Amino acid sequence: RRSPSTLPNAAYHDPLTGLPNTSLLADRLAQALARAQRSGARVGLLHINLDQFGALNERMGVDAGDTALTEIARRLAAIVRETDTLARLDGDAFAVLLGELDNAFEPAKIAACAVAAKCLDAVAPTLLLNAEPCQLKASVGIALGAGHTEADALQSAATRAMYHAKQVGVDRYFVAATDTMPANPAMASA
C-alpha cells in the first residue's frame, strides 16, 4: 500500500472543504495509535455533527449548505493545533484527531473537552447565507484511547458519544467509554 504522500492530493482530501477525508484520517489515526503505543500517551478523537443541518439544506438550498460547510471547516481549522488532524467525515460531520495527550486519563479528558468546547464556540457565530443570518449548533462525541486501542473501536465510541450528546440537546459534548477508560456520564455544554 502506498503512503498518502505518494498518492494524488484528491484521494485524501474532501473536494468541498479541502480537509483530510476519512481515508487520510484513518491513516493518521493508525499512526497516532502507533506513537501512543510507544510513548504511553493517549489519543483523542472528536466526532462533530452539525445539528439540524439537513433542515438548513432543504430550506436554503445545497449551495448555501456547501457555503456553511466550507465556513465551518475554516472556523474549526483555526482552533486545532497544527499537530492534530481536522477531517470531514461526510455530509455535515467532521472529526478532530488529538495526538500525544497526557497518559493519565483525567488530564487527557480535560484537554479533549477543552477542544470540544472550542469547536462548539467556533460553530456558533452567525453565518450569512443567501443574505440571511443563520446560526448552526453542533454535537460532539469524544473518545479517548491508548496505544492498544483499536482504531475502529475509538471511532465507534466517538460516534456513539456524539449521538448521545445529540439526544440530550444541541451545543453539547459527551465523553464516551472505551475499552481503555471508565464510562463518564457527565456531559457539558459550551
C-alpha positions as MATLAB code, in Angstrom:
seq = 'RRSPSTLPNAAYHDPLTGLPNTSLLADRLAQALARAQRSGARVGLLHINLDQFGALNERMGVDAGDTALTEIARRLAAIVRETDTLARLDGDAFAVLLGELDNAFEPAKIAACAVAAKCLDAVAPTLLLNAEPCQLKASVGIALGAGHTEADALQSAATRAMYHAKQVGVDRYFVAATDTMPANPAMASA';
ca = [
       0.000    0.000    0.000;
       1.351    3.407   -0.923;
       1.545    6.111    1.703;
      -0.692    9.193    1.381;
       2.281   11.319    0.335;
       2.659    9.279   -2.877;
      -0.997    9.439   -3.874;
      -2.728   12.344   -5.562;
      -3.966   15.014   -3.154;
      -7.593   14.467   -4.255;
      -7.543   10.891   -2.989;
      -7.052   12.053    0.594;
      -8.889   15.375    0.755;
     -12.532   16.388    0.721;
     -13.253   18.248   -2.543;
     -15.565   20.825   -0.917;
     -13.582   21.867    2.156;
     -10.056   20.765    1.258;
      -9.830   18.998    4.629;
      -8.437   15.491    5.010;
     -11.077   12.862    4.233;
     -11.869    9.599    6.016;
      -9.024    7.757    4.266;
      -6.378   10.218    5.419;
      -7.955   10.367    8.889;
      -7.753    6.559    9.147;
      -4.073    6.657    8.181;
      -3.289    9.399   10.698;
      -5.280    7.627   13.402;
      -3.265    4.452   12.857;
      -0.047    6.478   13.096;
      -1.219    8.277   16.250;
      -2.136    4.976   17.924;
       1.256    3.502   16.977;
       3.012    6.534   18.512;
       0.798    6.236   21.583;
       1.775    2.598   21.971;
       5.456    3.583   22.017;
       5.098    6.659   24.226;
       2.239    5.685   26.535;
       0.330    8.837   25.568;
      -3.395    8.882   24.910;
      -5.171    9.729   21.684;
      -8.434   11.630   21.482;
     -10.997   11.522   18.712;
     -13.822   14.042   18.466;
     -16.825   13.383   16.204;
     -18.558   16.680   15.404;
     -22.011   16.716   13.835;
     -23.881   19.859   12.842;
     -27.346   19.901   14.364;
     -30.329   20.425   12.041;
     -28.092   20.865    9.009;
     -30.494   18.876    6.821;
     -33.253   21.396    7.529;
     -30.924   24.242    6.562;
     -30.070   22.477    3.293;
     -33.761   21.949    2.498;
     -34.772   25.491    3.379;
     -31.867   27.399    1.812;
     -30.551   25.033   -0.846;
     -27.469   22.912   -1.348;
     -25.274   25.847   -2.393;
     -25.980   27.614    0.906;
     -25.302   24.341    2.731;
     -21.968   23.999    0.939;
     -21.083   27.568    1.880;
     -21.936   26.801    5.507;
     -19.810   23.629    5.488;
     -16.858   25.472    3.989;
     -17.107   28.225    6.603;
     -17.478   25.764    9.489;
     -14.419   23.874    8.198;
     -12.449   27.139    8.121;
     -13.533   28.017   11.672;
     -12.663   24.575   13.028;
      -9.282   24.612   11.277;
      -8.484   27.879   13.049;
      -8.796   26.296   16.509;
      -6.993   22.946   16.174;
      -3.272   22.503   16.725;
      -1.046   22.001   13.693;
      -0.153   18.558   15.042;
      -3.807   17.486   15.164;
      -5.957   16.418   12.217;
      -9.277   18.006   11.328;
     -11.150   15.908    8.769;
     -14.517   15.963    7.053;
     -16.209   12.615    7.554;
     -19.252   13.047    5.338;
     -22.227   15.343    4.918;
     -22.321   17.530    7.998;
     -19.815   15.578   10.109;
     -16.223   16.402   10.994;
     -13.591   14.771   13.179;
     -10.629   16.049   15.155;
      -7.802   13.665   15.963;
      -5.850   14.754   19.025;
      -2.494   13.048   19.344;
       0.004   12.970   22.173;
      -2.426   13.676   25.022;
      -1.367   13.025   28.603;
      -1.043    9.350   29.517;
      -3.276    9.870   32.579;
      -6.999    9.739   31.835;
      -8.180   12.898   33.633;
      -5.689   15.361   32.077;
      -6.317   13.804   28.637;
     -10.072   14.128   29.146;
      -9.737   17.757   30.254;
      -7.674   18.596   27.166;
     -10.139   16.852   24.822;
     -13.119   18.558   26.466;
     -11.402   21.942   26.070;
     -11.036   21.304   22.338;
     -14.669   20.169   22.113;
     -15.803   23.392   23.818;
     -13.709   25.413   21.339;
     -15.336   23.520   18.473;
     -18.813   24.348   19.756;
     -17.797   28.000   20.139;
     -16.384   28.032   16.586;
     -19.613   26.692   15.068;
     -21.941   29.049   16.974;
     -21.372   32.501   15.391;
     -23.996   33.575   12.893;
     -23.424   32.797    9.218;
     -24.757   34.907    6.373;
     -26.309   32.543    3.807;
     -28.273   33.872    0.831;
     -28.214   37.291    2.561;
     -29.996   35.720    5.549;
     -28.455   35.301    9.015;
     -28.288   31.674   10.068;
     -26.903   30.043   13.187;
     -25.759   26.445   13.480;
     -25.051   24.368   16.546;
     -23.168   21.103   16.894;
     -22.985   17.939   18.963;
     -19.568   16.481   19.786;
     -18.650   12.973   20.878;
     -15.265   12.388   22.490;
     -13.410    9.091   22.763;
     -10.011    8.581   24.346;
      -7.760    5.658   23.649;
      -4.270    4.366   24.223;
      -1.789    2.552   22.004;
      -3.552   -0.790   22.260;
      -6.964    0.674   21.353;
      -8.350   -0.441   18.002;
      -8.972    2.437   15.599;
     -12.478    1.153   14.762;
     -13.385    0.945   18.449;
     -12.235    4.523   19.021;
     -14.216    5.781   16.024;
     -17.331    3.879   17.097;
     -17.084    5.204   20.647;
     -16.753    8.800   19.403;
     -19.758    8.352   17.123;
     -21.893    6.832   19.891;
     -20.897    9.677   22.220;
     -21.893   12.221   19.558;
     -25.328   10.627   19.214;
     -25.699   10.678   22.990;
     -24.848   14.392   23.067;
     -27.334   14.998   20.231;
     -30.114   13.182   22.131;
     -29.688   15.425   25.152;
     -29.732   18.644   23.168;
     -27.751   20.837   20.831;
     -24.467   22.536   21.627;
     -23.175   19.704   23.825;
     -20.307   17.281   24.081;
     -20.106   13.892   25.738;
     -17.125   11.738   26.716;
     -17.561    8.080   25.775;
     -16.407    4.950   27.488;
     -13.901    2.831   25.569;
     -12.064   -0.330   26.485;
      -9.249    1.739   27.999;
     -11.200    4.116   30.198;
     -14.162    4.208   32.564;
     -17.555    5.481   31.494;
     -18.120    9.156   32.128;
     -21.807   10.028   32.121;
     -21.149   13.717   32.790;
     -21.916   15.976   29.882;
     -21.047   19.583   29.452;
     -22.345   22.316   27.278;
     -20.466   25.199   25.835;
];
